[in-house]
Amino acid sequence: MIRNKLLALCRREWFRRLTRPMVRAVKPKRWVFVLGCYNSGTTLLDHLLGQHPEISNLPSEGVDLTRGLPAPEAFGWPRLWYKCHEEIEVAFQLSCPDPQRITKDWSFWFDRKAPVVVEKSIANSLRIEWLNRNFNNPLFIWIVRNGYCVAEGIRRRSALSASIPAEYHGQGYPIGWCAQQWIENNRLIESKISTMKNVVRLSYEDLVSNPEKSLLNIYSHLPLADPSVPKMEAFTFHGTTMKLRNMNPDSLSRLEGVDISRINGIAEEWLRHYGYNVLDVIKKERNADGF
């Protein structure tokens, strides 16, 4: 309860201004930024990384805890930044973001002794070059998930948000918009990192089927004294204690035939590009594993 109240305070600029002079900026051996689309497993990956005793992360998305890194929520489009891409870019340029101030804002939560610190904000897909220039050769981890499941998740989660445009309250965004967000998010990341070497790419499906292998691959890029994977048989995630498992079958089961058809019409090329089978209504049940 106290932690939640403190987190609420840290989301307010007046509180950050008050505490910033008392906070020393962390100087980790390596920064890690988790990239990916909404509902792609970015929060899960961030959580799993934070279980290692030498890795420290934040209690929420970094954009919530500092100014200068605008998010789509500020423009009325939660979980759908492609709808306000230009507005976010303009706001980012006008804010003249100060990496030292941002680091101090985040340092309130980081463990100063940790050699590795992790930040995850979906909107950071828009500013990869800026992060790369200002955070001393960070490691970027890009996670990709089946586009059908991502689109379903964005629609379902947006339906629960009171901050989306009123006409979508209770039902969420059109499934086609959600599929387009998956395309735009991954296409942008892929274009930004095409010439970068400090990137690890993995899939949600690989992470949940073999978390130890996925995490060891990431650890191999980090300055960890003990690169062994902590036991994570069960953990608390989104307020619920659960075991790590592939949620794709659950997500696919919520899609109707018309949803699949609309996603196919928009995302077929990109589903194939990332190695996912293109579904049809007849094959939906047979392909429920999401591959």
N, C-alpha and C positions, 0 to 999 in steps of 0.2 A: 504493500500500500504506500509506504513512504517513498519507495523507488518510483512508483507511478506518479506521485505528486511532484517529485523532483524532476522527472522527465517532462511533465507538463510545464513546469517553470522554465526548463532549459529550452523549450520551444518558443519562449517569448524573448524578444530582442532586448527589452529593458533588463531582464535578469542576466542575460549574457554580457551586456555592457557592464553590469555591476560586478560580475564575478571574473570577467576576462583578465583584469590586472593581477588577480591572485592565482591564475592558472599558468603553470609552466608548459610550454609547448612540448609535446613528445618528439623524440628524435629516434624513431625506430631504425633498425638496420634495413628494413624493407616495408614499404607500403604495399597493400594489396587492394585492388578495386574489383569488385564482382560486377560483371556486365551480363545483361540478358533482358529478355522481354518480361513483362508482367506474367505471373503464374508459370514461370519456366523453371522454378526451383532455386531462384537466387536467394530467397530468404532461408530456405533449407540449407543451401550450401554455406551461406554466411554463418548459420547456427552451427553446422558441423565443424567448420573451421575454428569457431570460437571455443570448441570443446578442448582443443589442445592447450595445455598449460602455458605454452610460449607464444600463443596467439591471442590478441585482444581485439574485440570488436565493439560496435556501438549497440545501444538498446533499440534503435530505430534507424530508419534511413537517414543518412548524413544530411540530406537537404532539409530535414525537419529541424536540425539543430544548429543551423547557421544561416546567415543572409548571404546573398550573392550567387546562390546556386538555385535559380528558380525552378519550380516543379509545375506540372500541368494542373495540379489542384488549384493553383493561384489563378488560373484562367478558366476554371469551370469544367475541366475535362480530366477528372481522375481516371487513371489507368488507360488513357488514350492520348498520349502526347503528340501523335502525328496530326491530330486535329488543331493543335496550337503550336506547332513546331516553330513557325516564324516569330510568334509572340515571345516564346521562351528565349529564342536566340537574341532578340532585341533587348529583352530585359536583362539577359546575362551580360551583354556588352555595356549597357547603361549602368549596371551595378558596379563595374570595375572591380571584380572580385579580388580580394586580397588573400592569397594562400596562407600567409602567416596568421591572419585573423581567423580564417576558417580552421586551421590546424589547432589554434587555441580553443576555439569553440568545441571541437571534437575531443580535445585532450582532457576536458572535464570528465569524460567517461573512460578513456583509455587507461590501461595499466601501464604506467611509465616503465616498468621493468621488462615488459614484453618486447622481444626483438622484432616482432611482426605485428602490425596493426591492419585491420580489415575494415573497409567501408563499402557499403552497398546502397546505391540509389539508382533506380531504373533510368531516371532522366540523365544520368551521367553518360549514357550512350551518346548524347549530343555534344559532349565536351571532352572526349577522350584525348585529343591533342593537348588541350590545356592542362589536364591532369598529368599527362606524360611529361610536359615541360616543367611543371611546378612541384612535383613530388618525388624528385630524385630517383629516376629509373624504377618506377613502381612495377609490380606484376599485375597484369590484367587477366582475370579468369572469365572466360566467356562460356556461358552455359546455354545450350539449345534444347528445347523440348518439342515434342510432337505438336504441330500447329493446330490440329483439331482440338487437342486438350487445352492448349493455351487459349484459343478462342472461346471455348466453353467456359473456362475459368474466369476470363475477363468479363464475359457477360454475366455470369453468376455473381461474381464479387461486386460488379458495378451495380447490380440490382439492389444490393444492400446499402448502397451509398446515397445519402440524402443530398450530396453536393453535386450530383450529375444533373444535367438539364432536366427540368420538370417532366417533360414528355416521356422520359425513359424511366421514371420512378417505378419501382416494383417489378420491372421486366428486364431492365438492363439495356445495354446498347444492342443495336442490330448485330447479328453474328458476323455479317460481312465486314463491318467496321473492326470487330475484334480480330478477325483474320488479317485484315490489312495492317493493324498495329503490329502483329507478329512479323509480317513481311518487312515493314518499314524498320522495325527495331533491329532485326537481324541483318538486313541489307546494309543499314548504316554502320553497324559495328563491323561487319565484314570489310566494308570499304575503308574504314578508318584504320584497321589493324593489319591491312594487307602487306605492309612493308615493315611491320614491327616484329621484333624478336622476343620481346618481353610479354608474351601472351601464352596462356594455356587454354585450350578449348576442350570442352567435354560436353556430354549430353546428360540430360536429366535421367534418361533410361539407364545409362551406364552407372551413374552415381548411385541410384537406388538399388540396382542389381548387384553391384560390387563396390560398396563405399570405400572399403579398405584400399583397393587398387586405385580408385580415383583420387583419394586423399594422398596416398603415397606419391602419386605422380605430381601433385601440387607441392607436397612437402619437399620434393627433390629440387625445387626452384627457390626454396626458402632457407634462411640461415637459422636452422633449428638444431639445438644441441642433441635433442632426442627426437628423431624423425619417425617415431612409432605412432600408430593410430590408437587413440584411446578407445576403450570399450563403449559402444553406444547402442546397446540392445534396445533401450527405451529412453525417450526423452520428451520434454515438454515443448510443444510447437504450436504456435497460435493459441496458447492457453489450454491445450489438450495434451495429455500424456499418450503417446502412441509409439508403435514400433515402426521402424523404417520400412516402407514398402512402396511399390509402384502404384501410384494413384491413377494411372492412365485408364485402366478398365472402368473405374468409377466415373471418370470424366466422360469417356466415350459413350457410356450407357445413358447419359443425360441428353445426348444429341439425337434429334429427330432426323428422318431422311431428308427433309427440306434443308436442315442445317448443314448436313454433309454436302448436299448439292451446291449450296451457296458458297461454302468454304472451298469446294473443288473449283468452282468457277473463278475464284479469286486467287487461290494459293496453290493450285496443282503444280505449277512449275517449281515453286519454292519448296513444296513438300518433297518432291523428287530430288531437288538440289541438296537437301539436308538428309536424304536417305530414308524418308518415311514413305510407306505405301499409301497410295491414293485409294481411299475407300469408296465403295458404293453401298447403297442401302442393303443389297443382298449379302454383301460380304462383311457388313458391319460387325456382326456377332463373331464371325470367324477371326477377325482381326482385332479383337478387343484388347489384345496386349499392347496395341499402340504402335506396332512396327510395320 
